[in-house]
Amino acid sequence: MTELSITVLTEKPSDDAAIERLVARTFGPGRYARTAYRLREGNPHRLDLSFTAYIGTMLVGSVRLTPIAIGEDAALLLGPLTVEPPFRSHGIGRRLVERCLEAAKAELDRQGAATLVLLVGDEPYYGRMGFKRVPPGQVSLPGPVDPARVLVCALDGTPPEAVRGPVRKGHGVPAPMAAE
């Protein structure tokens, strides 16, 4: 099997339509009913912390980080993470997640920066990238969710046991200004 030449880039506004088509193909209309979607709806993701994967000129993957708060802590919601089905099992998803976590960690010295990345997903997959299960009952999301799928990656080393409170949209920290 030949190795794919994958390019990971910071998401650009011009990527939006292709990403939305990819998300629609991979998650279908049921995505609108998910609790994580409620946190994303009307809550713009951070372009500077969101990434795309290309093979040549073809978009094959995307991951986004959206500002949220967990209790009083600034955090980010990871997702959707999506990869074109024929290109799964090539490490594209992992590369995208690792890249967005690196970018988020690089902001830790900024006043009010997010210290946590939350997602609703499979621990066996995301655990390899540093995500750990939040103990049941410590966080509340704005809709139903399987507590075994609530995972957090502490960018500053905070233990999952210390993560608690309601999860809500935004965290009041302005995104860095884009270069003109």
C-alpha positions in Angstrom: 0.0 0.0 0.0 1.4 3.4 -0.9 1.5 6.1 1.7 -0.7 9.1 1.0 0.7 12.6 0.8 -1.5 14.5 3.2 -1.3 18.3 3.7 -2.8 19.7 6.9 -3.7 23.4 6.7 -5.4 26.0 8.9 -9.0 26.3 7.9 -9.9 29.2 5.6 -13.3 30.8 5.1 -13.3 29.5 1.5 -13.1 25.9 2.9 -16.5 26.2 4.6 -18.8 24.9 1.8 -16.6 21.9 1.1 -16.4 21.1 4.9 -20.2 21.4 5.2 -20.7 18.9 2.3 -18.2 16.5 3.9 -19.9 16.7 7.3 -23.3 16.2 5.7 -22.0 13.1 3.8 -20.4 11.6 6.9 -22.9 12.5 9.6 -26.1 12.9 7.8 -29.1 14.9 8.9 -29.1 13.3 12.4 -26.2 15.5 13.3 -28.6 18.4 14.1 -30.1 16.4 16.9 -26.8 15.8 18.7 -26.0 17.6 21.9 -22.6 18.8 20.6 -24.4 20.5 17.7 -26.5 22.5 20.1 -23.2 23.9 21.5 -22.0 24.8 18.0 -25.2 26.3 16.6 -24.8 30.0 16.5 -21.4 29.7 18.1 -18.7 30.3 15.5 -15.7 28.0 15.6 -12.1 29.3 15.7 -10.7 29.3 12.2 -7.2 29.7 13.6 -7.6 26.5 15.7 -9.5 24.5 13.0 -7.7 22.4 10.3 -8.3 20.7 7.0 -6.6 17.8 5.4 -6.0 17.6 1.7 -4.7 15.0 -0.7 -3.6 17.2 -3.7 -6.4 19.6 -4.1 -9.1 17.3 -2.6 -10.4 18.1 0.9 -10.4 14.7 2.7 -10.8 15.8 6.3 -11.6 18.5 8.8 -11.6 19.3 12.5 -12.9 22.4 14.2 -12.6 23.9 17.7 -15.4 26.0 19.1 -15.3 28.2 22.2 -17.3 26.9 25.2 -17.1 27.2 28.9 -17.2 24.3 31.5 -18.3 25.9 34.7 -16.1 29.0 34.9 -13.3 27.5 32.8 -12.6 28.6 29.3 -12.6 25.5 27.0 -13.0 24.4 23.4 -15.3 21.8 21.9 -13.6 19.5 19.4 -15.7 18.6 16.4 -16.9 17.7 14.1 -13.9 15.6 13.2 -14.6 14.1 9.8 -12.7 12.2 7.2 -13.9 11.0 3.7 -14.7 7.3 4.2 -12.3 6.0 1.5 -9.4 7.7 3.4 -10.2 6.5 6.9 -7.6 4.3 8.6 -4.7 6.4 7.2 -4.2 8.5 10.3 -5.8 11.6 8.9 -8.2 12.1 11.8 -5.4 11.6 14.3 -3.2 14.1 12.5 -6.0 16.7 12.5 -6.7 16.3 16.2 -3.0 16.4 17.2 -2.6 19.6 15.1 -5.5 21.4 16.7 -4.4 20.4 20.2 -0.9 21.8 19.4 -2.4 25.1 18.3 -4.6 25.3 21.4 -1.7 24.5 23.7 0.4 27.3 22.0 -2.2 29.8 23.3 -1.9 28.8 27.0 0.2 31.8 27.9 -2.6 34.1 26.5 -4.8 35.7 29.1 -8.1 33.8 29.4 -7.0 31.0 27.0 -8.8 27.7 27.0 -7.3 25.1 29.2 -9.6 22.2 28.3 -10.8 20.6 25.1 -14.0 18.7 25.4 -15.6 16.2 23.0 -18.3 13.6 22.9 -16.7 10.5 21.4 -15.1 7.1 21.7 -12.5 6.8 24.4 -10.6 4.0 22.7 -10.0 6.3 19.7 -9.5 9.7 21.4 -7.7 8.3 24.4 -4.6 7.7 22.3 -4.5 11.5 21.8 -4.7 12.4 25.4 -8.4 12.5 26.1 -9.8 11.0 29.3 -13.3 10.3 30.5 -14.9 13.0 32.7 -16.3 11.2 35.8 -20.1 10.9 35.4 -22.2 13.7 36.9 -19.4 16.3 36.9 -20.4 18.2 33.8 -23.8 18.9 32.4 -24.4 19.4 28.7 -27.4 21.1 27.1 -29.0 17.8 26.0 -28.8 14.1 26.4 -25.3 12.4 26.2 -23.8 9.1 27.2 -21.6 10.0 30.2 -19.1 7.4 29.1 -18.5 9.4 25.9 -17.8 12.8 27.6 -14.0 13.2 27.2 -11.6 16.0 28.0 -8.0 16.8 27.1 -6.5 19.1 29.7 -4.1 21.4 27.9 -2.6 22.5 31.2 -2.6 19.1 33.0 -5.8 19.6 34.9 -7.0 16.1 36.0 -10.4 15.0 34.6 -11.7 14.8 38.2 -11.3 18.5 38.6 -13.5 19.3 35.5 -17.0 20.2 36.6 -19.9 22.5 35.9 -22.4 23.2 33.1 -21.1 23.3 29.6 -22.3 26.3 27.6 -21.5 28.2 24.4 -18.6 30.6 24.2 -16.1 31.6 26.9 -15.8 35.3 26.3 -12.2 35.2 25.1 -11.9 37.0 21.8 -10.2 35.2 19.0 -6.9 36.6 17.9 -7.2 39.2 15.1 -6.5 37.8 11.7 -3.6 39.3 9.8 -4.8 41.6 7.0 
